[in-house]
Amino acid sequence: MNDFERKLYQIIVNMHLYGKTPSLEDLKRKTGKTEEGIREATKNLIIKGKLSWDKDKKVWII
């Protein structure tokens, strides 16, 4: 993982611990990155097997 992917992963994990699912706006605000950058990093995390998305529950699976 590169630094940004690690930061994004940690934000998602921390919010997950408090029972929250971060929105794209939350991630943009907390990282200071663009939507495209966040989507690319998220896609890389999914490909690497660090994250997956549950479409029915609309939550991240860590």
C-alpha positions as CSV (number, residue, x, y, z in Angstrom):
1,M,0.0,0.0,0.0
2,N,1.2,3.5,-0.7
3,D,0.8,6.3,1.9
4,F,-2.5,7.5,0.6
5,E,-4.0,4.0,0.4
6,R,-2.9,3.4,4.0
7,K,-4.4,6.7,5.1
8,L,-7.7,6.0,3.3
9,Y,-7.8,2.4,4.7
10,Q,-7.2,3.7,8.3
11,I,-10.0,6.3,8.0
12,I,-12.4,3.6,6.8
13,V,-11.3,1.3,9.6
14,N,-11.6,3.9,12.3
15,M,-15.1,5.0,11.2
16,H,-16.1,1.3,10.9
17,L,-15.1,0.8,14.5
18,Y,-17.7,3.5,15.5
19,G,-20.4,1.9,13.4
20,K,-20.2,4.5,10.6
21,T,-19.7,4.2,6.9
22,P,-17.8,7.1,5.4
23,S,-19.4,8.9,2.5
24,L,-17.3,10.2,-0.4
25,E,-17.7,13.7,1.0
26,D,-16.3,12.5,4.4
27,L,-13.3,11.0,2.6
28,K,-12.7,14.1,0.5
29,R,-12.8,16.3,3.6
30,K,-10.6,14.0,5.7
31,T,-8.0,13.3,3.0
32,G,-8.0,16.5,1.0
33,K,-8.0,14.5,-2.2
34,T,-10.2,14.6,-5.2
35,E,-13.0,12.1,-6.0
36,E,-10.9,10.5,-8.7
37,G,-8.0,10.0,-6.4
38,I,-10.2,8.4,-3.7
39,R,-11.9,6.1,-6.2
40,E,-8.6,5.0,-7.6
41,A,-7.1,4.3,-4.1
42,T,-10.3,2.5,-3.1
43,K,-10.2,0.4,-6.2
44,N,-6.6,-0.6,-5.5
45,L,-7.5,-1.6,-1.9
46,I,-10.3,-3.8,-3.2
47,I,-8.0,-5.4,-5.8
48,K,-5.4,-6.0,-3.1
49,G,-8.1,-7.7,-0.9
50,K,-8.0,-5.2,1.9
51,L,-11.5,-4.0,1.4
52,S,-14.8,-5.1,-0.1
53,W,-18.2,-3.5,-0.3
54,D,-21.4,-5.2,0.8
55,K,-24.0,-3.8,-1.6
56,D,-27.0,-5.0,0.4
57,K,-25.9,-3.5,3.7
58,K,-24.0,-0.6,2.1
59,V,-21.0,-1.1,4.4
60,W,-17.3,-1.8,4.0
61,I,-16.1,-5.3,4.8
62,I,-12.6,-5.1,6.3
